[in-house]
Amino acid sequence: MKLAVVIPFYQRQPGLLGTAVASIAAQRLRDDVTITVIIVDDGSPVSAASEALPDLPGAGGVRIIARSNGGVASARNAGLDAVAADTDYVAFLDSDDRWLPDHLQNGVDLLRQGASFYFDNGYDTQGRDRFTRTPFIRDHMGYAPEQPPCGRVFEGRRLFAALVTECVPHTSQVIYDFQALGHHRFDESLRIAGEDHLFWLTLTRSAALVGYHTGLMGARGFGISINRDAFGWDKPESLERLVDEIGLYTKIRRNFASTADQRAAIDAKLAQDHDHFVFLALRNCTRNPGAVARAVGRASRIDAALWRRAPASLLRLRTHRASFRTV
């Protein structure tokens, strides 16, 4: 059985990649599993070739693809394009994250039970149990941290419906059936936010069964995160992140939301993102006018109704005053 791990790499701190690959080498796997690691060096300031990487068990080995910076979605797609056609399963690992030793085998076990998409639990950047902060798993699947860890297979349509409004899995905890779903790719127009969410929707729409495990099987790191680093109100990237979110929910509403409740929930998210976008554009128009102009132009191309929505967003700024006061 062949499994490929795709790692997009863009970091300034040496050693993070070695830790990630070491967590792959430490996986407890049965003898019939062969791992190939594909690292896509996306123009990283610290090159992947300069990193000391541990040896991997089996004959798969490590392959490094070096290229100019194109964004995380493009980097993951380059990794997927390099996956051998006879690969059974693909897993993702961000270069500053790490896995606990049973992550891959738990996933393979449930995928072999008929699931074509799998994800599991992990620690967030604050060391907290991520599933306790995931409404679908906590409220609809009945998860509680005091329960013994367990794996489960369930209907893919249930996860798909949840994904319309909530990004349930973290990328580093996902494994999927490459033979069944390997033709799909990430949307490269979403460079800062939402590319993974849209990809999970695309995969689970075609997945009759999905699996998940409640055990804590991974931990997030503190390296460069383009999405996390774009949350500062005075950063030009914050506007681009909001444009990506507007693009994400516009695509979801158009291509995935099928019920009136889903469309209403997406409309509420879009209204909130438009309000934040208008606030940030006003806040940054004198500090970063070029960034504002670029973001407004891009947002207008994504959402033709942007200018029609803007007056209502301006009127709602007073309502948001309390939440904006702290930024």
C-alpha positions in Angstrom: 0.0 0.0 0.0 1.4 3.3 -1.1 0.9 6.6 0.8 2.2 10.1 -0.2 2.7 13.0 2.2 2.6 16.5 0.6 4.4 19.3 2.5 4.3 22.9 1.2 7.4 24.6 2.5 7.9 28.3 3.2 9.8 29.1 6.4 12.3 31.5 7.8 13.3 29.4 10.9 15.6 26.4 10.3 14.7 23.1 11.8 11.0 23.1 11.5 10.9 21.0 8.4 13.2 18.4 10.1 10.8 18.1 13.0 7.8 17.6 10.7 9.6 14.9 8.7 10.8 13.3 11.9 7.1 12.9 12.9 6.5 11.1 9.7 9.4 8.8 10.3 8.1 8.0 13.8 4.7 6.8 12.5 3.7 3.3 13.7 2.7 1.6 10.5 2.2 -2.0 9.4 4.9 -3.4 7.1 2.7 -3.2 4.0 2.7 0.7 4.0 5.3 2.6 2.0 5.6 6.4 2.5 6.8 8.9 -0.1 7.3 12.5 1.2 6.9 15.2 -1.4 8.2 18.6 -0.2 7.4 21.6 -2.4 9.9 24.4 -1.6 7.7 27.4 -2.5 10.6 29.9 -2.7 11.3 29.5 1.0 13.8 31.9 2.6 15.3 28.7 4.3 15.6 26.2 1.5 14.3 22.7 2.0 17.6 21.4 0.5 19.5 23.0 3.4 17.4 21.3 6.1 18.7 18.1 7.8 16.0 15.5 7.3 15.8 12.1 8.9 15.7 8.9 7.0 12.2 7.4 6.3 11.4 3.7 6.7 10.6 1.8 3.5 11.5 2.5 -0.1 9.5 5.7 -0.7 12.0 8.3 0.4 11.8 12.1 0.2 11.5 14.2 -2.9 12.1 18.0 -2.9 10.5 20.2 -5.6 12.0 23.7 -5.7 10.1 26.5 -7.4 9.4 30.2 -7.2 6.8 31.4 -4.7 3.2 30.7 -5.9 1.2 30.4 -2.7 0.1 27.4 -0.6 -2.7 26.2 -2.9 -0.3 26.2 -5.9 2.4 24.5 -3.8 0.0 21.7 -2.7 -1.2 21.3 -6.3 2.5 20.9 -7.5 2.9 18.2 -4.8 -0.3 16.4 -6.0 0.9 16.6 -9.6 4.0 14.8 -8.5 2.2 11.9 -6.7 2.7 8.6 -8.5 -0.4 7.4 -10.3 -0.5 4.1 -8.3 -0.5 5.9 -4.9 -3.4 4.7 -2.7 -3.7 7.6 -0.2 -2.5 11.2 0.2 -1.9 13.0 3.4 -1.0 16.7 4.0 1.4 18.0 6.6 2.2 21.7 7.0 5.9 22.3 7.4 5.7 23.6 11.0 3.2 21.0 12.2 3.9 17.5 13.5 2.1 14.2 13.8 1.7 11.9 16.8 2.8 8.3 16.0 -0.6 6.7 15.2 -2.0 9.4 12.9 -1.4 7.6 9.6 -2.3 4.1 10.7 -5.6 5.3 12.2 -6.4 7.0 8.9 -5.5 4.0 6.8 -7.6 1.7 8.9 -10.7 3.8 8.4 -10.0 4.4 4.7 -9.8 0.7 4.3 -13.2 0.3 5.8 -14.7 2.2 2.9 -14.1 5.9 3.7 -12.6 8.0 1.0 -11.9 11.0 3.2 -10.4 11.0 6.7 -9.4 13.5 9.4 -8.6 13.4 13.1 -8.1 15.6 16.1 -5.1 17.6 17.2 -3.7 20.3 19.4 -4.1 23.9 18.2 -1.4 26.5 18.5 -2.4 27.1 22.2 -2.2 23.4 23.0 -5.9 23.0 23.2 -8.0 20.1 22.0 -9.2 21.3 18.5 -12.4 19.2 18.4 -13.8 20.9 21.6 -13.7 24.1 19.4 -15.3 22.4 16.3 -19.1 22.8 16.5 -19.9 19.9 14.1 -17.8 17.4 16.0 -18.7 18.7 19.5 -22.4 19.4 19.0 -23.5 17.1 16.2 -21.2 14.1 16.6 -21.3 14.2 20.5 -17.6 14.6 21.1 -16.4 15.2 24.7 -12.7 15.1 25.6 -13.2 12.8 28.6 -14.4 10.0 26.2 -12.0 7.3 25.2 -10.5 8.0 21.7 -12.3 6.2 18.9 -12.6 6.1 15.2 -15.8 6.2 13.2 -17.1 6.0 9.6 -20.2 7.9 8.7 -22.1 9.2 5.7 -20.1 11.8 3.7 -23.2 13.9 3.0 -23.3 14.8 6.8 -19.7 16.2 6.7 -20.4 17.9 3.4 -23.4 19.7 4.8 -21.4 20.9 7.8 -18.6 22.1 5.6 -20.9 24.5 3.7 -20.7 26.8 6.8 -17.8 25.4 8.9 -14.2 24.3 8.0 -14.1 21.2 10.1 -10.7 19.5 9.5 -7.3 21.1 9.9 -5.2 20.4 6.8 -2.4 18.5 8.5 -4.9 16.0 9.9 -6.4 15.0 6.5 -5.9 11.8 4.5 -7.9 10.9 1.4 -8.3 8.2 -1.2 -6.1 9.3 -4.1 -7.4 6.6 -6.5 -11.0 7.8 -6.0 -10.5 11.6 -5.6 -7.0 12.3 -7.0 -8.1 14.3 -9.9 -9.2 17.2 -7.7 -7.0 20.2 -7.0 -6.9 23.3 -4.8 -8.3 26.6 -6.0 -5.2 28.7 -6.6 -7.1 32.0 -6.7 -7.4 31.7 -2.9 -3.9 32.5 -1.8 -4.3 33.5 1.9 -7.5 31.9 3.1 -10.2 29.3 2.2 -8.3 27.1 -0.3 -8.4 24.1 2.1 -12.1 24.7 3.1 -13.1 24.7 -0.6 -11.0 21.6 -1.3 -12.6 19.6 1.5 -16.1 20.5 0.1 -15.0 19.4 -3.3 -13.7 16.0 -2.0 -16.6 15.2 0.4 -19.2 16.0 -2.3 -17.9 12.8 -4.0 -17.3 10.8 -0.8 -20.0 8.3 0.1 -18.3 7.6 3.4 -15.9 9.6 5.5 -13.9 8.7 8.7 -12.6 10.5 11.6 -10.8 9.8 14.9 -11.2 11.6 18.1 -7.7 10.9 19.4 -5.2 13.8 19.5 -3.0 12.9 16.6 -1.2 16.1 15.7 0.1 19.4 16.9 0.2 22.8 15.2 3.4 24.7 15.1 4.5 28.4 15.2 6.2 28.9 11.9 5.1 31.1 9.1 1.3 31.0 8.5 0.2 33.3 5.7 -3.4 33.1 6.9 -2.6 33.6 10.6 -0.2 36.4 9.8 -2.9 38.3 7.9 -5.1 39.0 10.9 -3.5 42.3 11.9 -5.9 45.1 11.2 -3.1 47.4 9.9 -1.5 44.8 7.6 -2.1 45.1 3.9 -2.5 41.3 3.9 -5.6 41.6 6.1 -7.5 43.1 3.2 -6.4 40.3 0.9 -7.4 37.7 3.4 -10.9 39.2 3.5 -11.1 39.2 -0.3 -10.2 35.5 -0.2 -13.0 34.9 2.3 -15.5 36.8 0.2 -14.3 34.7 -2.8 -14.6 31.5 -0.7 -18.2 32.1 0.4 -19.2 33.4 -2.9 -18.0 30.1 -4.5 -19.7 28.1 -1.8 -23.0 29.8 -2.2 -22.9 29.4 -6.0 -21.6 25.8 -6.1 -22.4 24.1 -2.8 -25.2 25.7 -0.8 -28.3 23.8 -1.7 -30.9 24.7 1.0 -32.4 28.0 2.0 -30.9 27.7 5.5 -27.4 27.2 4.0 -27.8 30.1 1.7 -29.0 32.3 4.5 -26.0 31.3 6.7 -23.6 32.0 3.8 -25.2 35.4 3.2 -24.7 36.3 6.9 -21.0 35.3 6.6 -20.7 37.4 3.4 -22.3 40.4 5.1 -19.9 40.2 8.0 -16.9 39.9 5.7 -18.1 42.9 3.6 -18.5 45.0 6.8 -15.0 44.1 7.9 -13.6 44.8 4.4 -15.2 48.3 4.3 -13.8 49.0 7.8 -10.3 47.9 6.9 -10.4 49.7 3.5 -11.3 53.0 5.4 -8.7 52.3 8.1 -5.9 51.7 5.6 -6.8 54.1 2.8 -4.2 56.7 3.9 -1.7 54.2 5.3 -1.7 51.7 2.4 -3.6 53.2 -0.4 -2.0 51.0 -3.0 -3.0 47.8 -1.1 -6.5 49.2 -0.7 -6.9 49.9 -4.4 -5.6 46.4 -5.3 -7.9 44.7 -2.8 -11.0 46.7 -3.9 -10.3 45.9 -7.5 -9.9 42.2 -6.8 -13.0 42.1 -4.6 -15.1 43.9 -7.2 -14.1 41.3 -9.8 -15.1 38.5 -7.4 -18.3 40.0 -6.2 -20.1 42.3 -8.6 -22.5 43.3 -5.8 -19.6 44.8 -3.7 -20.6 48.4 -4.4 -24.2 47.7 -3.9 -23.5 46.2 -0.5 -21.1 49.0 0.5 -23.7 51.6 1.7 -25.3 49.0 4.1 -21.8 48.1 5.4 -21.1 51.7 6.1 -24.3 52.1 8.0 -23.5 49.0 10.0 -20.1 50.3 11.1 -21.8 52.0 14.0 -23.2 48.7 15.1 -19.7 47.1 15.0 -18.1 50.0 16.9 -17.7 48.0 20.1 -15.9 45.1 18.4 -13.7 47.4 16.4 -12.8 49.5 19.4 -10.2 46.9 20.5 -8.3 46.8 17.2 
